[in-house]
Amino acid sequence: MGKRYLIDTNIIIDFSENRLPLNAKLFVAEIIDNEPNISIINKIELLGFSLVTPEIIEFTDSTNIINLTEDIANQTISLRKKRKIKLPDAIIAATALVYKLTLISRNAKDFDVIDGLEFINPYEL
């Protein structure tokens, strides 16, 4: 089995609005076509905007949504005890850690300092 990924909200929005550079767009498209995974937090963020595009609704309907579990909650608690990190970002990072997923995000300052978290900023591909 190859590498598996968790896609952050900012990458989904940038992809849907065609803002990603070509290399990043191709990379994310491959993930979306094969095994798109998002955290329940990402779903809440994506669908919580006042205006949600049909593409975003279709994406969230067709993706693998990883719900909050006791393991994710415990990992989130551990992360927040070690670092000052916003709760949604901590849950997203914990989800990636618990499920051994590489996080795809442009939010490097919050995620690249978390021990054990594999992180890719597609803007740097």
C-alpha atoms as a printed R data frame, in Angstrom:
    type eleno elety resid chain resno       x      y       z
1   ATOM     1    CA   MET     A     1   0.000  0.000   0.000
2   ATOM     2    CA   GLY     A     2   1.307  3.456  -0.921
3   ATOM     3    CA   LYS     A     3   1.356  6.603   1.095
4   ATOM     4    CA   ARG     A     4  -2.032  7.794   2.346
5   ATOM     5    CA   TYR     A     5  -3.055 11.408   2.864
6   ATOM     6    CA   LEU     A     6  -5.331 13.717   4.842
7   ATOM     7    CA   ILE     A     7  -6.284 16.860   2.910
8   ATOM     8    CA   ASP     A     8  -6.631 20.108   4.858
9   ATOM     9    CA   THR     A     9  -9.422 22.611   4.247
10  ATOM    10    CA   ASN     A    10  -7.187 25.260   2.669
11  ATOM    11    CA   ILE     A    11  -5.968 22.836   0.006
12  ATOM    12    CA   ILE     A    12  -9.497 21.732  -0.885
13  ATOM    13    CA   ILE     A    13 -10.574 25.359  -1.269
14  ATOM    14    CA   ASP     A    14  -7.477 26.291  -3.282
15  ATOM    15    CA   PHE     A    15  -7.978 23.232  -5.516
16  ATOM    16    CA   SER     A    16 -11.664 23.993  -6.105
17  ATOM    17    CA   GLU     A    17 -10.874 27.632  -6.931
18  ATOM    18    CA   ASN     A    18  -8.027 26.624  -9.274
19  ATOM    19    CA   ARG     A    19  -5.389 28.484  -7.230
20  ATOM    20    CA   LEU     A    20  -2.847 25.683  -6.909
21  ATOM    21    CA   PRO     A    21   0.282 25.691  -9.080
22  ATOM    22    CA   LEU     A    22   0.224 22.979 -11.753
23  ATOM    23    CA   ASN     A    23   2.472 20.502  -9.871
24  ATOM    24    CA   ALA     A    24   0.385 20.899  -6.724
25  ATOM    25    CA   LYS     A    25  -2.868 20.633  -8.654
26  ATOM    26    CA   LEU     A    26  -1.794 17.367 -10.283
27  ATOM    27    CA   PHE     A    27  -0.589 15.993  -6.936
28  ATOM    28    CA   VAL     A    28  -3.855 16.848  -5.149
29  ATOM    29    CA   ALA     A    29  -5.983 15.623  -8.079
30  ATOM    30    CA   GLU     A    30  -4.271 12.233  -7.846
31  ATOM    31    CA   ILE     A    31  -5.091 12.018  -4.126
32  ATOM    32    CA   ILE     A    32  -8.700 13.085  -4.704
33  ATOM    33    CA   ASP     A    33  -9.100 10.512  -7.491
34  ATOM    34    CA   ASN     A    34  -7.689  7.652  -5.406
35  ATOM    35    CA   GLU     A    35  -8.373  8.070  -1.696
36  ATOM    36    CA   PRO     A    36  -9.539 11.481  -0.524
37  ATOM    37    CA   ASN     A    37  -9.514 11.632   3.280
38  ATOM    38    CA   ILE     A    38 -10.583 14.566   5.414
39  ATOM    39    CA   SER     A    39 -11.179 15.042   9.106
40  ATOM    40    CA   ILE     A    40 -14.663 15.756  10.419
41  ATOM    41    CA   ILE     A    41 -13.226 19.191  11.292
42  ATOM    42    CA   ASN     A    42 -12.450 19.777   7.605
43  ATOM    43    CA   LYS     A    43 -16.032 18.889   6.697
44  ATOM    44    CA   ILE     A    44 -17.365 21.320   9.292
45  ATOM    45    CA   GLU     A    45 -15.040 24.062   8.038
46  ATOM    46    CA   LEU     A    46 -15.879 23.447   4.369
47  ATOM    47    CA   LEU     A    47 -19.637 23.320   4.792
48  ATOM    48    CA   GLY     A    48 -19.780 25.993   7.501
49  ATOM    49    CA   PHE     A    49 -19.241 28.925   5.142
50  ATOM    50    CA   SER     A    50 -22.303 31.029   4.318
51  ATOM    51    CA   LEU     A    51 -21.821 30.307   0.606
52  ATOM    52    CA   VAL     A    52 -20.796 26.758  -0.289
53  ATOM    53    CA   THR     A    53 -20.207 25.798  -3.906
54  ATOM    54    CA   PRO     A    54 -21.776 22.683  -5.395
55  ATOM    55    CA   GLU     A    55 -18.233 21.367  -6.000
56  ATOM    56    CA   ILE     A    56 -17.427 21.524  -2.295
57  ATOM    57    CA   ILE     A    57 -20.707 19.805  -1.397
58  ATOM    58    CA   GLU     A    58 -20.031 17.086  -3.981
59  ATOM    59    CA   PHE     A    59 -16.480 16.668  -2.691
60  ATOM    60    CA   THR     A    60 -17.552 16.265   0.944
61  ATOM    61    CA   ASP     A    61 -20.284 13.833  -0.098
62  ATOM    62    CA   SER     A    62 -17.785 11.624  -1.945
63  ATOM    63    CA   THR     A    63 -14.765 11.733   0.362
64  ATOM    64    CA   ASN     A    64 -13.730  9.569   3.299
65  ATOM    65    CA   ILE     A    65 -14.566 11.549   6.419
66  ATOM    66    CA   ILE     A    66 -12.701 10.479   9.530
67  ATOM    67    CA   ASN     A    67 -14.841 11.099  12.579
68  ATOM    68    CA   LEU     A    68 -13.639 11.997  16.039
69  ATOM    69    CA   THR     A    69 -12.689  8.924  18.049
70  ATOM    70    CA   GLU     A    70 -11.370  8.399  21.555
71  ATOM    71    CA   ASP     A    71  -7.863  7.835  20.116
72  ATOM    72    CA   ILE     A    72  -8.029 11.102  18.164
73  ATOM    73    CA   ALA     A    73  -9.339 12.946  21.234
74  ATOM    74    CA   ASN     A    74  -6.486 11.596  23.358
75  ATOM    75    CA   GLN     A    75  -3.886 12.481  20.718
76  ATOM    76    CA   THR     A    76  -5.411 15.977  20.442
77  ATOM    77    CA   ILE     A    77  -5.103 16.442  24.202
78  ATOM    78    CA   SER     A    78  -1.485 15.330  24.073
79  ATOM    79    CA   LEU     A    79  -0.678 17.744  21.229
80  ATOM    80    CA   ARG     A    80  -2.292 20.686  22.993
81  ATOM    81    CA   LYS     A    81  -0.368 19.963  26.178
82  ATOM    82    CA   LYS     A    82   2.920 20.068  24.236
83  ATOM    83    CA   ARG     A    83   2.271 23.014  21.906
84  ATOM    84    CA   LYS     A    84   0.114 26.076  21.597
85  ATOM    85    CA   ILE     A    85  -2.112 24.960  18.741
86  ATOM    86    CA   LYS     A    86  -5.690 25.834  17.855
87  ATOM    87    CA   LEU     A    87  -8.182 23.094  18.633
88  ATOM    88    CA   PRO     A    88  -9.278 22.476  14.996
89  ATOM    89    CA   ASP     A    89  -5.637 22.210  13.855
90  ATOM    90    CA   ALA     A    90  -4.848 19.903  16.778
91  ATOM    91    CA   ILE     A    91  -7.737 17.603  15.836
92  ATOM    92    CA   ILE     A    92  -6.639 17.551  12.191
93  ATOM    93    CA   ALA     A    93  -3.033 16.771  13.162
94  ATOM    94    CA   ALA     A    94  -4.167 14.124  15.653
95  ATOM    95    CA   THR     A    95  -6.333 12.499  12.976
96  ATOM    96    CA   ALA     A    96  -3.332 12.278  10.648
97  ATOM    97    CA   LEU     A    97  -1.142 10.863  13.416
98  ATOM    98    CA   VAL     A    98  -3.650  8.264  14.622
99  ATOM    99    CA   TYR     A    99  -4.413  7.032  11.094
100 ATOM   100    CA   LYS     A   100  -0.792  7.361   9.902
101 ATOM   101    CA   LEU     A   101  -1.733  9.790   7.134
102 ATOM   102    CA   THR     A   102   0.473 12.445   5.571
103 ATOM   103    CA   LEU     A   103  -1.169 15.841   6.024
104 ATOM   104    CA   ILE     A   104  -1.491 18.010   2.913
105 ATOM   105    CA   SER     A   105  -1.763 21.690   3.889
106 ATOM   106    CA   ARG     A   106  -0.256 25.089   3.192
107 ATOM   107    CA   ASN     A   107  -0.482 25.875   6.914
108 ATOM   108    CA   ALA     A   108   3.148 24.945   7.590
109 ATOM   109    CA   LYS     A   109   3.663 27.124  10.664
110 ATOM   110    CA   ASP     A   110   1.101 25.146  12.667
111 ATOM   111    CA   PHE     A   111   1.860 21.656  11.417
112 ATOM   112    CA   ASP     A   112   5.534 21.279  10.554
113 ATOM   113    CA   VAL     A   113   6.568 21.486  14.223
114 ATOM   114    CA   ILE     A   114   4.491 18.506  15.376
115 ATOM   115    CA   ASP     A   115   6.669 15.504  16.182
116 ATOM   116    CA   GLY     A   116   5.880 12.447  14.089
117 ATOM   117    CA   LEU     A   117   3.496 14.247  11.731
118 ATOM   118    CA   GLU     A   118   4.283 13.756   8.072
119 ATOM   119    CA   PHE     A   119   3.450 17.014   6.346
120 ATOM   120    CA   ILE     A   120   3.529 18.210   2.734
121 ATOM   121    CA   ASN     A   121   2.913 21.752   1.563
122 ATOM   122    CA   PRO     A   122   1.921 21.239  -2.082
123 ATOM   123    CA   TYR     A   123   2.948 24.816  -2.889
124 ATOM   124    CA   GLU     A   124   6.524 23.662  -2.305
125 ATOM   125    CA   LEU     A   125   6.465 20.689  -4.706
